[in-house]
Amino acid sequence: MDGQAKLITVGVCDAAEITRVGIARALARHGVDVVAEAGDRAGALQIARSARASVMLVDLNLPPAPESAFAVIGAVRDAGTIPIAVGIEGAPEGLFTALRAGAAGYLTKDLPSSAWAGAIAAAVRGETPISRAMTALLVERYRQEAVRTPVAAIMPSDCRLTRRELDVLRCVAQGLTNRRVAAELSISVETVRSHVSNILAKLEAPSRTAAAARYHELTAAAR
């Protein structure tokens, strides 16, 4: 991990103490400091409001019901901390709901700790860390659910995507990170993040991956 990544502080919200301890030890090996733990919503909110952690990992199996985790994610996001959902591989419903609730990404428990550390750093950079398997499920589900819209509906205009936003979306659809998009278009990383935020809002897409899927769908329909 580089110097910037080592400054990232993490909170873990999981009902099981042994899981919280295991995550903390695993991430410590990669320079990620778990500074706080919580077993419920109240604890997670206390951590977020204290600004002790820049990122909060939230287990989707948080009791008493799945809605508990989604409520935590939304509340943590509102408090100014970056929430990342944690779950098991499976159907994309949990992933969709977590992203809608405000999760910056979704990590599955089968991933190695190094991947978690990299994903946490990516979330801090404004990216959307999701495992490859879950990304494939997300893209497929989004293709199924997206309402087909003429390409003209997102072409550059004052009311739709601007020309620069379309340039950024094209780069995102190519799988480029914010840093690489900035280099490609000769703009700052902060400007890229601002454009990506506007793009997601205008396309009503829950994530960068969904926006990329929408772009490919629309460009394919135009051929």
N, C-alpha and C positions, 0 to 999 in steps of 0.2 A: 504494500500500500504506500502511496506517496504521502508527503507531509500534510497536504490538505485533507486527505482521507482520514489521517490519524486524529484530526481535530473533531471529527464527527462523534457526537454523543448519542447514545441510543437508550430508549426505554423499552421494556418488554412487557406486554400485557397477555398473560396466559394463566389460566386457572391452576395449572399444575406447577408446583414449586420446582420439581425436578427438571421440568422442561425449561423453565426460566433460567435455572442454574446452568443447564447444558448449553443453551443458546449463548449465554454470557461467556462461558469458557471457550466455546468454539470460535466466537467472533474475536475474542481477545487475541487469539493466535494470529489474527490478520490485522491487528492494530485498530480494531473498532472497540470503543469503550462503552460497555453497558453500564450506565450510571444509576439506573433505577429500575425497579420491577413492580408490577401490579398484578393482582389476581382478579380484578373486577373493574367496572366502569369508573367508580368513584376514585380508585387508586390511579387509573390511567389519566383521568382528568386532573388530578392533583399534580401529577408529574408534568403534564402539558402546561398547566398554568404557572408552574414554578419555573418554566423555561430551562429545566435541568437537561432535557434531552432535545436534540434537533430532529430526531426521528423516533417514531413509536411503532414497534412491531405488534400487530394485533391478531391474535389467533381467532379464526372464524368459528371455532367451537366453544367460544366463551359462554358459560352458562349465564342465565337459565335457558336461553334460546338463541338461535342464530341472530335474531334481531338485536341482541345485546351487543354483539361485535360490530354490527353496522352502526349502531347508535354511538359506540365508542369512537369508531372511525370518523364519523361526522363531527363529533364534539372535539376530538383531538385536532382535526383540521381547522375548525373554527377558532381553536385556542392558539393557532399559529405553529403547531408542530406537524411535521410530515408523517402521515400514517401510511404504513405498508401492511396489507393484509397477508396473513400466513394461513395456509391450509394444506389439504392433500390434493393429489391429482384427481381429476374427475370431471363431472359435468360443469359447463361454464356458468351456470346460474349464479353460484357464489361469487365468481369472478366479476360478472356483470354488476351484481348488486353492490359489491365492495367498491368498484370503480365509481358507480353512481353515488355512493355514499361519501365519496371524497378520497378514497385510497389512491396513493401515488403509484402503487404497483401491487403485484401479487406474487408471493414466493411460496413454492411448494416444499414440503419437508423432505423430499427425496433429493433435493439439490445439495451439493457439497457446501461446506461453510465458506469456502473461498468465493463461490458464486453469490452467496448471501452478502458477503462483505462488498463485493463489486456492485451488487444491486443497490445496496444502501447508499454507496457513493454516487451511483447513477441517479437515484431519486433526489439527492441533494443538489445535483447539477440540473435538475428540472426534467429528467428523462422518466420513462415509465418502465420500470423493471418487471418483466413477466417472463416466466420460463418458456422455452420454445414450444413445448407441448401445449401449454395453455394459450400461447399466442395463436397457434394453429386453430384451436377450438374457438377462440375469440373471433378470429377473422371469418371463419366459416359461419358462426352464428350471426355475426354482423351482416354478412352477405345475405343471409336468409331473411333477416328482419328489416334491413334497410329499404326504405321506400325508394323506388327508382325515380330518379330526377334527371331531366335533360341536362346535358353538360353545360348548356347556356346558363343554367340556374346558379352555377358556381363560378362562371367565368368572370374575369376582372371587371369590376364596376364599383361605384361608390356605395352601392347597397349590398354588394356581395363580397366575395373575396377580392382583395386588392391584387394588383399584378405582383407585388412583392410577396404577399401571402401565398399566392399560387406558386411562386418560385420556391418558397420555403416548403410548401406541401409536397411539391415534386421531389425535393431532396429528402424529405421525411419518408416518402413512399419508396425511395431507393434504399432506405435503411440507414441513412446517415445520422450520426449523433448531432446534438446541438453544436458542439465544437466544430465538427466537420462542415455542417451547414454554414456556420459563420465564416469559415475559411473559403468555402466555395462561392459564397455571395459577397464576400468582403464586407461583412457587417459584424457587429459585436455579438457575443453569446447572449447577453441580456436582451438585445433586440430580437434575436431568434426566439428566445423564450416568450417574449411578448407576442410575436407573430403566431407562435404555436398555440398560445392561449386563445388568441382571437379566432384562429382556424377551428379549434375544437368547439368553441362556442357557436360559430356560424354554421358548422356542419352538424352540430348537436351530436358530436362524437365523444364517447366516454374516455378515449385515450388516443395517443399517437398511432397505435396499431390500428385502431378502428378508422381513424382518419385516412391512414394509408390504404386500407382496404377499400374505403369509399372512393378514393382517388382512382385506384386501379379499376374499380367497377365502372366508374363514369367514363374513364378514358377508353375502356374496352367497348363500352356501348356506343362510343362516338366513331369507332372504326367501321 
